[in-house]
Amino acid sequence: MTVLRRDLLKYASGGLAVAAAPLATAGAAAAPAHAASGFWASVRSFGATGDGKTIDTAAINRAIESAASAGGGTVFFPAGVYASYSIHLRSNVSLYLDQGATILAASVPMEGTTSGGYDAAEPQNPAFEHYQDYGHNHWHNSLIWGEDIHSFSILGPGLIWGKGLSRGNEKDTDLPDTTKPGVGNKAIALKNCYNVILRDFSILQGGWFGVLATGVDNLTIDNLKIDTNRDGMDIDCCRNVRVSNCTVNSPWDDGICPKSSFALGYARPTDNLTITNCYVTGDYVLGSVLDGSWKKMPEGMAYGTGRIKCGTESNGGFRNITISNCIFENCHGLALETEDGALCEDITVTNITMRGCKGAPLFFRLGSRMRGPQGVPVGVLKRVLLSNITSSGAAVLPSILSGIPGHNIEDIQISNFYLEQVGGASADMAALMPPEKEAGYPDPEMFGHLPATGFFLRHIRNLEMSNVEIAVQAPDPRPAFWLHDLDGADFFRVRVPKGASAFDLKQVSGFRSFGSRGLADVEFDGPETRKI
């Protein structure tokens, strides 16, 4: 049963009750007040059963096409479980998932299927498909997808459950191979869209990506709860994006992950992005955040990643990024990575709380993996401001800021930072000179053990730190700050643990430390190698 503006106007002056009556008899909820302004219809009016067994794909897509044909409107999912394969979004159409409504990703055979199942993964240009993983190169093999459309939304307090989706991992033995025909691997995939709103719903077990947005502009992601088995959301090559008030539990991969891949066939930056008021973790059993039980993952059963990371795909770059008022719990820390020639600049991070970081609380990496077209120069990482950050109970790895020889990270300011590490490292770690691994995959563990308690700093120009305190739970012989090949390093009002050096300097120029309790003021032009 569809409701159009002209149908409702026929019942003006007291006749609206007559129009609403057929809706109830059709098994749908009564039309909300806003239905008078355009199309509104329940998927049940188009034959969807919502019984969790019948495949409702055709009925759902008929409802969406009807809304699009009417010029736009709302497709309503009342309470029920709607088993489905690929759902096709359309311009000017909103999907509304009511309380108690679930869109369920239906299962396919382990070997895939040539009859039914999810839409085929569209062909990708072989000239550039190897520049990023399979999941980034395809959008149609998803539960819900849209391409080259605009002005649409997915709203409401319901659930998207990717139960039948592949994680895109060949090690899985209980889910189908993502490359097989008929197999889907993403809950929501969007390509080359604009004016998009995703708000209020939850995602359980979202497959390779809970949300993959590639080349999407004017995107709002608000108040989502994502409890998933790989990435929570990937924001790739997008412009003007607002992520707010989201909860992401992703024990096996990243939580909120801006990227700038080559999946569109050209290098496009992620620009003008804010991430605020979000909670990320990698510590809880899949589904336990959504059901409120908050069960901790058994030791050794997950990577505990769950972080906010810009990268690793970094062909186009990251510009004008603000991350604020976020909480990291028992996951990896904040990562900024440019490895494929990207320009990463003008980034502000403020008001961050971290507890129990499983890796480096901060990981900033300028490297030269260069997975992209030949001839592209090494990228740039510069103008990054961090303030009002606290991290407690972090692992043995310190925060890491590392460029490569000849390519420095530039213009970094860190202020009002309290960093407590577990400490307890062995004495031999203080003497290490870690390898460069210029083209290695960027990850905090890539260098092995590190000779610093608080900050490992290498190949940087113009670094300022003020009001920074390093603390340890157990005595640690490593210096609080380890610096190699720095040009311009100011430290003001820092506090460091007792029993070890404050600074271990190697080929450092333009160094100044002043105003710190228990440390004499030191200033030199350098370059010098010494301990303080």
For each residue, the residues with C-beta under 8 A, 3 or more apart:
1: 22 23 26 28 41 42 45
2: 7 39 40 41 45 66 70
3: 7 8 19 23 31 35 39 40 41
4: 7 8 38 39 70
5: 8 9 36 37 38 39
6: 9 10
7: 2 3 4 10 11 19
8: 3 4 5 11 12 16 19 35 36
9: 5 6 12
10: 6 7 15 19
11: 7 8 14 15 16 17 18 19
12: 8 9 15 16
13:
14: 11 17
15: 10 11 12 18 19
16: 8 11 12 19 20 36
17: 11 14 20 21
18: 11 15 21
19: 3 7 8 10 11 15 16 22 23 31
20: 16 17 23 24 30 31
21: 17 18 24 25
22: 1 19 25 26
23: 1 3 19 20 26 28 29 30 31 42 45
24: 20 21 28 29 30
25: 21 22
26: 1 22 23 42 44 45
27: 42 44 45
28: 1 23 24 41 42 44 45 76 78
29: 23 24 42 76 78 98
30: 20 23 24
31: 3 19 20 23 35 40
32: 35 40
33: 36
34: 37 40 74
35: 3 8 31 32 38 40 74
36: 5 8 16 33
37: 5 34
38: 4 5 35 70 71 72 73 74
39: 2 3 4 5 66 67 70 71 72 73 74
40: 2 3 31 32 34 35 73 74 76
41: 1 2 3 28 45 46 63 66 67 73 74 75 76
42: 1 23 26 27 28 29 45 46 48 63 75 76 77 78
43: 46 48 50 56 59 60 63 75 76 77 82
44: 26 27 28 47 48 49 50 59 78 80
45: 1 2 23 26 27 28 41 42 63
46: 41 42 43 59 60 62 63 66
47: 44 56 58 59 62
48: 42 43 44 56 59 60 63 80 82
49: 44 53 54 56 59 80 82
50: 43 44 56 77 78 79 80 81 82 101
51: 54 80 81
52: 80 81 82 83 102 104
53: 49 83
54: 49 51 83
55: 58 83 84 85 106 116
56: 43 47 48 49 50 59 60 82 83 84
57: 60 61 84 85 86 87 106
58: 47 55 61 62
59: 43 44 46 47 48 49 56 62 63
60: 43 46 48 56 57 63 64 75 82 84 87
61: 57 58 64 65 87 88
62: 46 47 58 59 65 66
63: 41 42 43 45 46 48 59 60 66 67 75
64: 60 61 67 68 75 87 88 89 90 93 95
65: 61 62 68 69 88 90
66: 2 39 41 46 62 63 69 70
67: 39 41 63 64 70 72 73 74 75 90 92 93
68: 64 65 71 72 90 91 92 93
69: 65 66
70: 2 4 38 39 66 67 73
71: 38 39 68 92
72: 38 39 67 68 91 92 93 151
73: 38 39 40 41 67 70 92 93 94
74: 34 35 38 39 40 41 67 93 94 95 96
75: 41 42 43 60 63 64 67 93 94 95 96
76: 28 29 40 41 42 43 96 98
77: 42 43 50 80 82 95 96 97 98 101 103 156 158
78: 28 29 42 44 50 98 100 101
79: 50 98 99 100 101
80: 44 48 49 50 51 52 77 100 101 102
81: 50 51 52 102 104
82: 43 48 49 50 52 56 60 77 101 102 103 104
83: 52 53 54 55 56 104 106
84: 55 56 57 60 87 103 104 105 106 143
85: 55 57 105 106 116 117 118 119 143 184
86: 57 118 119 140 141 142 143 144 145 184
87: 57 60 61 64 84 103 143 144 145
88: 61 64 65 145 146
89: 64 93 95 144 145 146 149 152 154 190
90: 64 65 67 68 93 146 149 152
91: 68 72 149 150 151 152
92: 67 68 71 72 73 150 151 152
93: 64 67 68 72 73 74 75 89 90 152
94: 73 74 75 152 153 154 155
95: 64 74 75 77 89 144 153 154 155 156
96: 74 75 76 77 155 156
97: 77 101 102 103 154 155 156 157 158 159 160 201
98: 29 76 77 78 79 101 156 157 158
99: 79 156 157 158
100: 78 79 80 158
101: 50 77 78 79 80 82 97 98 156 158 159
102: 52 80 81 82 97 158 159 160 161
103: 77 82 84 87 97 143 144 158 159 160 161
104: 52 81 82 83 84 161 163 164
105: 84 85 143 160 161 162 163 164 165 184 187 207
106: 55 57 83 84 85 164
107: 163 164
108: 112 113 116 117 118 164 176 182 183 184
109: 112 113 176
110: 175 176 177
111: 176 177 180
112: 108 109 117 176 177 180 181 182 183
113: 108 109 116 117 181 182
114: 181 182
115: 182
116: 55 85 108 113 182
117: 85 108 112 113 181 182 183 184
118: 85 86 108 140 141 142 143 182 183 184
119: 85 86 140 141 142 145 184
120: 140 141 181 182
121: 134 137 138 140 141 179
122: 138 139 140
123:
124: 128 129 137 138 263
125: 128 129 265
126: 129 130
127:
128: 124 125 131 262 263 265 373
129: 124 125 126 132 137
130: 126
131: 128 261 262 263 313 315 340 371 372 373
132: 129 136 137 261 262 263 313 371
133: 136 137 168
134: 121 137 138 168 178 179
135: 138 168 178 185 186 208 209 212
136: 132 133 212 214 234 236 259 261 263 313
137: 121 124 129 132 133 134 263
138: 121 122 124 134 135 141 189
139: 122 142 145 147 186 189 190 191 212 214
140: 86 118 119 120 121 122 145 147 189
141: 86 118 119 120 121 138 178 183 184 185 186
142: 86 118 119 139 145 184 185 186 187 188 189 207 212
143: 84 85 86 87 103 105 118 160 162 165 184 186 187 188 207
144: 86 87 89 95 103 154 160 187 188 189
145: 86 87 88 89 119 139 140 142 186 188 189 190 191
146: 88 89 90 149 152 189 190 191 193
147: 139 140 190 191 192 193
148: 191 192 193
149: 89 90 91 146 152 193
150: 91 92 193 194 195 196
151: 72 91 92 194 195 196
152: 89 90 91 92 93 94 146 149 193 195 196 197
153: 94 95 196 197 198 199
154: 89 94 95 97 144 188 197 198 199 201
155: 94 95 96 97 197 198 199 200 201
156: 77 95 96 97 98 99 101 200 201
157: 97 98 99 200 201 202
158: 77 97 98 99 100 101 102 103 201 202
159: 97 101 102 103 201 202 203 204 290
160: 97 102 103 105 143 144 187 188 201 202 203 204 206
161: 102 103 104 105 203 204 205
162: 105 143 165 186 187 203 204 205 206 207 210 228
163: 104 105 107 204 205
164: 104 105 106 107 108 184
165: 105 143 162 175 184 185 186 187 205 206 207 208
166: 169 172 175 176 177 178 183 184 185 207 208
167: 172 175 178 185 207 208 229 230 252
168: 133 134 135 178 185 207 208 230
169: 166 172 178 230
170: 177
171:
172: 166 167 169 175
173:
174:
175: 110 165 166 167 172
176: 108 109 110 111 112 166 180 183
177: 110 111 112 166 170 180 183
178: 134 135 141 166 167 168 169 183 185 208
179: 121 134 183
180: 111 112 176 177 183
181: 112 113 114 117 120
182: 108 112 113 114 115 116 117 118 120
183: 108 112 117 118 141 166 176 177 178 179 180
184: 85 86 105 108 117 118 119 141 142 143 164 165 166 207
185: 135 141 142 165 166 167 168 178 207 208 209
186: 135 139 141 142 143 145 162 165 189 206 207 208 209 210 212
187: 105 142 143 144 160 162 165 203 206 207 209 210 211
188: 142 143 144 145 154 160 198 203 206 209 210 211 212
189: 138 139 140 142 144 145 146 186 209 212 214
190: 89 139 145 146 147 193 196 211 212 213 214 216
191: 139 145 146 147 148 214 215 216 264
192: 147 148 214 215 216 264
193: 146 147 148 149 150 152 190 196 213 215 216 217 219
194: 150 151 216 217 218
195: 150 151 152 217 218
196: 150 151 152 153 190 193 213 216 218 219 220
197: 152 153 154 155 220 222
198: 153 154 155 188 201 211 219 220 221 222 224
199: 153 154 155 220 221 222 223 224
200: 155 156 157 222 223 224
201: 97 154 155 156 157 158 159 160 198 224 225
202: 157 158 159 160 224 225 226 227 290
203: 159 160 161 162 187 188 206 210 211 224 225 226 227 228 232
204: 159 160 161 162 163 227 228 286 287 290
205: 161 162 163 165 227 228 229 286 287
206: 160 162 165 186 187 188 203 209 210 211 226 228 229 230 231 232
207: 105 142 143 162 165 166 167 168 184 185 186 187 210 228 229 230
208: 135 165 166 167 168 178 185 186 212 230 231
209: 135 185 186 187 188 189 206 212 230 231 233 234
210: 162 186 187 188 203 206 207 226 228 230 231 232 233 248
211: 187 188 190 198 203 206 221 224 226 232 233 234
212: 135 136 139 142 186 188 189 190 208 209 233 234 236
213: 190 193 196 216 219 233 234 235 236 238 241
214: 136 139 189 190 191 192 236 237 238 261 263 264
215: 191 192 193 236 237 238 264 268
216: 190 191 192 193 194 196 213 219 235 238 241
217: 193 194 195 238 239 240
218: 194 195 196 239 240
219: 193 196 198 213 216 235 238 240 241 242
220: 196 197 198 199 241 242
221: 198 199 211 224 233 241 242 243 244 246
222: 197 198 199 200 242 243 244 245 246
223: 199 200 244 245 246
224: 198 199 200 201 202 203 211 221 233 246 247 248
225: 201 202 203 246 247 289 290
226: 202 203 206 210 211 232 233 246 247 248 249 250 255
227: 202 203 204 205 249 284 286 287 288 289 290
228: 162 203 204 205 206 207 210 231 232 248 249 250 286
229: 167 205 206 207 250 251 252 253 286
230: 167 168 169 206 207 208 209 210 250 252 253
231: 206 208 209 210 228 234 250 253 254 255 257
232: 203 206 210 211 226 228 246 248 249 250 254 255 256 257 280
233: 209 210 211 212 213 221 224 226 243 246 248 255 256 257
234: 136 209 211 212 213 231 254 257 258 259
235: 213 216 219 238 241 243 256 257 258 259 270 273
236: 136 212 213 214 215 258 259 260 261 263 270 313
237: 214 215 259 260 261 263 264 268 269 270 316
238: 213 214 215 216 217 219 235 241 258 270 271 273
239: 217 218 269 270 271 272
240: 217 218 219 271 272
241: 213 216 219 220 221 235 238 270 272 273 274
242: 219 220 221 222 273 274
243: 221 222 233 235 246 256 273 274 275 276 278
244: 221 222 223 274 275 276 277 278
245: 222 223 276 277 278
246: 221 222 223 224 225 226 232 233 243 256 278 279
247: 224 225 226 278 279 289
248: 210 224 226 228 232 233 255 256 278 279 280 281 306
249: 226 227 228 232 255 281 282 283 284 286 288 289 306
250: 226 228 229 230 231 232 253 254 255 280 281 282 305 306
251: 229 282 283 284 285 286 297 301 302 303 304 305 306
252: 167 229 230 282 302 303 305
253: 229 230 231 250 303 305
254: 231 232 234 250 257 305 306 307 308 309
255: 226 231 232 233 248 249 250 280 281 282 305 306 307 308 331
256: 232 233 235 243 246 248 275 278 280 308 309
257: 231 232 233 234 235 254 308 309 310
258: 234 235 236 238 270 273 309 310 318 321
259: 136 234 235 236 237 270 310 311 312 313 314
260: 236 237 267 268 269 270 313 314 315 316 317 318 342
261: 131 132 136 214 236 237 264 313 314 315 316
262: 128 131 132 265 266 267 313 315 316 340 372 373
263: 124 128 131 132 136 137 214 236 237 313
264: 191 192 214 215 237 261 268
265: 125 128 262
266: 262
267: 260 262 315 316 317 341 342 372 376
268: 215 237 260 264 316
269: 237 239 260 316 317 318 319 342 343
270: 235 236 237 238 239 241 258 259 260 273 310 316 317 318 319 321
271: 238 239 240 319 320
272: 239 240 241 319 320
273: 235 238 241 242 243 258 270 318 320 321 322
274: 241 242 243 244 321 322 323 324
275: 243 244 256 278 308 321 322 323 324 326
276: 243 244 245 322 323 324 325 326
277: 244 245 324 325 326
278: 243 244 245 246 247 248 256 275 308 325 326 327
279: 246 247 248 326 327 329
280: 232 248 250 255 256 306 307 308 326 327 328 329 331
281: 248 249 250 255 284 289 306 328 329 330 331
282: 249 250 251 252 255 297 302 303 304 305 306 307 330 331 332 358
283: 249 251 296 297 304 306 329 330 331 356
284: 227 249 251 281 288 289 294 295 296 297
285: 251 288 293 295 296 297
286: 204 205 227 228 229 249 251
287: 204 205 227 290 291
288: 227 249 284 285 291 292 293 294 295
289: 225 227 247 249 281 284 292 294
290: 159 202 204 225 227 287
291: 287 288
292: 288 289
293: 285 288
294: 284 288 289
295: 284 285 288
296: 283 284 285
297: 251 282 283 284 285 301 302 304
298: 301
299:
300:
301: 251 297 298
302: 251 252 282 297
303: 251 252 253 282 358
304: 251 282 283 297 330 331 332 358
305: 250 251 252 253 254 255 282 331 332 358
306: 248 249 250 251 254 255 280 281 282 283 328 330 331 332
307: 254 255 280 282 328 331 332 333 334 335
308: 254 255 256 257 275 278 280 323 326 328 334 335
309: 254 256 257 258 312 332 334 335 336 337
310: 257 258 259 270 314 318 321 335 336 337 344 347
311: 259 314 335 336 337 338 339 365 442
312: 259 309 337 339 369 441 442
313: 131 132 136 236 259 260 261 262 263 340 371
314: 259 260 261 310 311 317 318 337 338 339 340 341 342 344 379
315: 131 260 261 262 267 340 341 342 371 372 376
316: 237 260 261 262 267 268 269 270 342
317: 260 267 269 270 314 338 342 343 344 345 379
318: 258 260 269 270 273 310 314 321 336 338 342 343 344 345 347
319: 269 270 271 272 343 344 345 346
320: 271 272 273 346
321: 258 270 273 274 275 310 318 346 347 348
322: 273 274 275 276 347 348 349 350
323: 274 275 276 308 326 334 347 348 349 350 352
324: 274 275 276 277 348 349 350 351 352
325: 276 277 278 350 351 352
326: 275 276 277 278 279 280 308 323 351 352 353
327: 278 279 280 352 353 354 355
328: 280 281 306 307 308 331 333 334 352 353 354 355 357
329: 279 280 281 283 354 355 356
330: 281 282 283 304 306 355 356 357 358
331: 255 280 281 282 283 304 305 306 307 328 357 358
332: 282 304 305 306 307 309 335 357 358 359 360 363 444
333: 307 328 354 357 359 360 361 362 363 391 394 399 444
334: 307 308 309 323 328 349 352 361 362 363
335: 307 308 309 310 311 332 362 363 364 365 442 444
336: 309 310 311 318 344 347 363 364 365 381 384
337: 309 310 311 312 314 344 363 364 365 367 442
338: 311 314 317 318 341 342 343 344 365 366 367 379 380 381
339: 311 312 314 342 365 367 368 369 370 371 379 442
340: 131 262 313 314 315 369 370 371 372 376 379
341: 267 314 315 338 370 372 376 377 378 379
342: 260 267 269 314 315 316 317 318 338 339 379 380
343: 269 317 318 319 338 379 380
344: 310 314 317 318 319 336 337 338 347 366 379 380 381 382
345: 317 318 319 380 381 382 383 384
346: 319 320 321 383
347: 310 318 321 322 323 336 344 383 384 385
348: 321 322 323 324 384 385 386
349: 322 323 324 334 352 384 385 386 387 389
350: 322 323 324 325 385 386 387 388 389
351: 324 325 326 387 388 389
352: 323 324 325 326 327 328 334 349 386 388 389 390
353: 326 327 328 389 390
354: 327 328 329 333 357 361 389 390 391 392 394
355: 327 328 329 330 391 392 393
356: 283 329 330 392 393 394
357: 328 330 331 332 333 354 360 361 391 393 394 395
358: 282 303 304 305 330 331 332 395
359: 332 333 363 395 397 444 445
360: 332 333 357 363 394 395 397 398 399 400 444
361: 333 334 354 357 389 391 394 399 419
362: 333 334 335 386 399 400 401
363: 332 333 334 335 336 337 359 360 399 400 442 443 444
364: 335 336 337 381 384 400 401 402 409 412
365: 311 335 336 337 338 339 381 400 402 442
366: 338 344 378 379 380 381 402 403 404 407 408 409 459
367: 337 338 339 404 437 438 439 440 442
368: 339 378 404 407 438 439
369: 312 339 340 439 440 441 442
370: 339 340 341 376 378 439
371: 131 132 313 315 339 340
372: 131 262 267 315 340 341 376
373: 128 131 262 376
374:
375:
376: 267 315 340 341 370 372 373
377: 341
378: 341 366 368 370 404 407
379: 314 317 338 339 340 341 342 343 344 366
380: 338 342 343 344 345 366 407 410
381: 336 338 344 345 364 365 366 384 403 409 410
382: 344 345 409 410 411 412
383: 345 346 347 410 411
384: 336 345 347 348 349 364 381 411 412 413
385: 347 348 349 350 412 413
386: 348 349 350 352 362 389 412 413 414 415 417
387: 349 350 351 413 414 415 416 417
388: 350 351 352 415 416
389: 349 350 351 352 353 354 361 386 414 416 417 418
390: 352 353 354 417 418
391: 333 354 355 357 361 394 417 418 419 420
392: 354 355 356 418 420
393: 355 356 357 420 422 473
394: 333 354 356 357 360 361 391 397 419 420 421 422
395: 357 358 359 360 421 422
396: 421 422 423 424 425 449
397: 359 360 394 400 444 445 450
398: 360 421 450 452 453 454 455 456 478 482
399: 333 360 361 362 363 419 454 455 456
400: 360 362 363 364 365 397 444 447 450 455 456
401: 362 364 409 412 455 456 457 458 460 463
402: 364 365 366 409 447 456 457 458 459
403: 366 381 407 408 409 458 459 460
404: 366 367 368 378 407 436 438 459
405: 436 438 459 485
406:
407: 366 368 378 380 403 404 459
408: 366 403 459 460 461 485 487
409: 364 366 381 382 401 402 403 412 459 460 461
410: 380 381 382 383 460 461 462
411: 382 383 384 461 462
412: 364 382 384 385 386 401 409 460 462 463 464
413: 384 385 386 387 463 464 465
414: 386 387 389 417 463 464 465 466 468
415: 386 387 388 464 465 466 467 468
416: 387 388 389 466 467 468
417: 386 387 389 390 391 414 465 467 468 469
418: 389 390 391 392 468 469 471
419: 361 391 394 399 454 455 468 469 470 471
420: 391 392 393 394 471 472 473
421: 394 395 396 398 453 454 470 471 472 473 476
422: 393 394 395 396 472 473 474
423: 396 453 472 473 474 475 476 497
424: 396 472 473 474 475 476
425: 396 429 430 449 453 476 477 478
426: 429 477
427: 430 477
428: 431 432
429: 425 426 432 449 450 451 477 478
430: 425 427 451 477 478 479 500 504
431: 428 451
432: 428 429 448 449 450 451
433: 451
434: 447 448 449 450 451 456
435: 447 448
436: 404 405
437: 367 440 446 447
438: 367 368 404 405
439: 367 368 369 370
440: 367 369 437 446
441: 312 369 446
442: 311 312 335 337 339 363 365 367 369 446
443: 363 446
444: 332 333 335 359 360 363 397 400
445: 359 397 448
446: 437 440 441 442 443
447: 400 402 434 435 437 450 456
448: 432 434 435 445
449: 396 425 429 432 434
450: 397 398 400 429 432 434 447 456 478 482
451: 429 430 431 432 433 434 456 478 479 482 504
452: 398 455 456 457 478 479 480 481 482 504
453: 398 421 423 425 470 472 476 478 479 480 497 500
454: 398 399 419 421 468 470 480 481 496
455: 398 399 400 401 419 452 470 480 481 482
456: 398 399 400 401 402 434 447 450 451 452 482
457: 401 402 452 460 463 481 482 483 484 486 489
458: 401 402 403 483 484 485 486
459: 366 402 403 404 405 407 408 409 484 485 486
460: 401 403 408 409 410 412 457 463 483 485 486 487 489
461: 408 409 410 411 486 487 488
462: 410 411 412 487 488
463: 401 412 413 414 457 460 486 488 489 490
464: 412 413 414 415 489 490 492
465: 413 414 415 417 468 490 491 492 494
466: 414 415 416 490 491 492 493 494
467: 415 416 417 492 493 494
468: 414 415 416 417 418 419 454 465 491 493 494 495
469: 417 418 419 494 495 496
470: 419 421 453 454 455 480 481 494 495 496 497
471: 418 419 420 421 495 497
472: 420 421 422 423 424 453 475 476 497
473: 393 420 421 422 423 424
474: 422 423 424
475: 423 424 472 497 499
476: 421 423 424 425 453 472 497 499 500
477: 425 426 427 429 430 499 500
478: 398 425 429 430 450 451 452 453 482 500
479: 430 451 452 453 482 500 501 502 503 504 531
480: 452 453 454 455 470 494 496 497 500 501 502 503
481: 452 454 455 457 470 491 494 496 502 503 504
482: 398 450 451 452 455 456 457 478 479 503 504
483: 457 458 460 486 489 503 504 505 506 508 511
484: 457 458 459 506 507 508
485: 405 408 458 459 460 506 507 508
486: 457 458 459 460 461 463 483 489 505 507 508 509 510 511
487: 408 460 461 462 508 509 510
488: 461 462 463 509 510
489: 457 460 463 464 483 486 508 510 511 512
490: 463 464 465 466 512 513
491: 465 466 468 481 494 503 512 513 514 516
492: 464 465 466 467 513 514 515 516
493: 466 467 468 515 516 517
494: 465 466 467 468 469 470 480 481 491 502 513 516 519
495: 468 469 470 471 516 517 518
496: 454 469 470 480 481 500 502 518 519
497: 423 453 470 471 472 475 476 480 500
498:
499: 475 476 477
500: 430 453 476 477 478 479 480 496 497
501: 479 480 504 531 532
502: 479 480 481 494 496 513 516 519 532
503: 479 480 481 482 483 491 513 531 532
504: 430 451 452 479 481 482 483 501 531
505: 483 486 508 511 528 529 530 531 532
506: 483 484 485 529
507: 484 485 486 526 527 528 529
508: 483 484 485 486 487 489 505 511 526 527 528 529
509: 486 487 488 525 526 527 528
510: 486 487 488 489 525 526
511: 483 486 489 505 508 522 523 524 526 528
512: 489 490 491 522 523
513: 490 491 492 494 502 503 516 519 521 522 523 532
514: 491 492 521 522 523
515: 492 493 521
516: 491 492 493 494 495 502 513 519 521
517: 493 495
518: 495 496
519: 494 496 502 513 516 522 532
520:
521: 513 514 515 516
522: 511 512 513 514 519 532
523: 511 512 513 514
524: 511 528
525: 509 510
526: 507 508 509 510 511
527: 507 508 509
528: 505 507 508 509 511 524
529: 505 506 507 508
530: 505
531: 479 501 503 504 505
532: 501 502 503 505 513 519 522
